[in-house]
Structure formats: structure tokens, C-alpha cells
């Protein structure tokens, strides 16, 4: 973790602030707390603040706010007050049907890891995963915390269409496809929840800094979620 954040221009309308150069929960927590601090400052002509693994990017309107003016605003903030203290976790429960038509690659994960289906499901659903950032697709969470016992390689040939809500494993990461899209992760289950819905007041179910917890449900319960 850097003692002082590093400022980097990103084109002519964005500023990136780096807090470190590795993936870690401590650095990511500082990123999200700094993003909240900047949001509270309510600086005019900032369009969007986007937190990532170890940095955040501020998009702004260069017609009304110059890069140097933005730097002055940011430097006036006391980043030393941003502490990586333990705070209450916001845990979002994600119901999942594992295997079958919902997780067609679970059998492959069994064969690759030499673990039985029930143990894979137990491992996958037994911890809280940190949402480091959203990206790739609207609402796609990049998660940290997966047990390496269920690490599997991505597909050699990605699917052209992955159903929305599909939960996959790609390397040492697990994630959830919020929308139907191409994808190359091994699919082990599916959730009926919509991670992104443009018609909701808050379109995104998750945000950076949240934690998610997978909960096993039956196919009948899945169908009931869809009706509710």
C-alpha cells in the first residue's frame, strides 16, 4: 500500500488515483473509502467515480473543470483520514441452483479437481466473497476469496451465449454473469436474482466493497424467485 496516492492522467477527461499495485482487501477497502470521501466532497463537474482493485478513476467534464483544478480539489482532501479499519460488512446473499442445466460444467469441475459434487458446492458456498470491482458487463462482480481447491482453467473455446445469472469459475476466481453474453468460465450454477436491471431505482444489485454469500436452493425455489 502506498503512503501517498499517486495521480495519473487518463486521457483528457479522467484522473486515476493509485493506492497500491497489488490485489488485496486492505488496499481495496482504502480505494472504496476514498471514493466515498470524494463523493461527499460533491465537486462540481465530476461525472463518475469508478473504484477498481487498487485504484479509482474520476471522470470529469473538461469543458468546465480542468485537470489541475481537479487535482487541487483532490489534494485538499485528507486521505490520511481514510483508515482500513474493520467495518461492518454488507453481505448480499445470492441463491444458487448448482449443477444440471443450471451448471453444465460442474461435472468437469469434479473431474478436474478430483472432488465430489457436494464438496465442491460446500466449498463454493462456505465463505463470503469480496466484490473488488464491477466491470466487463454492467454489474459483473470481480470477486475475491475463492478457495483454490476448486480452481479450474477457463474453457478452451468460450460459449457464444451464457444465460444471465450463471455462476462460473475461471482460474482462481468465481463470478456471476449479470446478462446473457459470451463467456469462457466453467458454469457451475445459476441464480434467479438480477444483478443488473435498468428499470430499478438502483440498477445494480452489488457495489464495490460489498460481500456476497452463495446459498444453495432447489430448482422449485428458483422458479418461485422468477415469479416473485
ZIKA-V612606 format. One record per helix or strand of 3 or more residues. SS is the DSSP state (alpha for helix, beta for strand). FROM is the first residue (numbers start at 0). TO is the last residue. If there is no record, write none. Layout:
BEGIN
SS | FROM | TO
SS | FROM | TO
END
This chain:
BEGIN
beta | 5 | 8
beta | 13 | 17
alpha | 24 | 40
beta | 45 | 50
beta | 54 | 59
alpha | 66 | 74
alpha | 78 | 80
beta | 90 | 97
alpha | 99 | 101
alpha | 105 | 112
alpha | 116 | 123
beta | 127 | 133
beta | 140 | 143
alpha | 147 | 149
beta | 158 | 161
beta | 165 | 170
beta | 172 | 175
beta | 180 | 182
beta | 185 | 189
beta | 210 | 215
alpha | 218 | 226
END
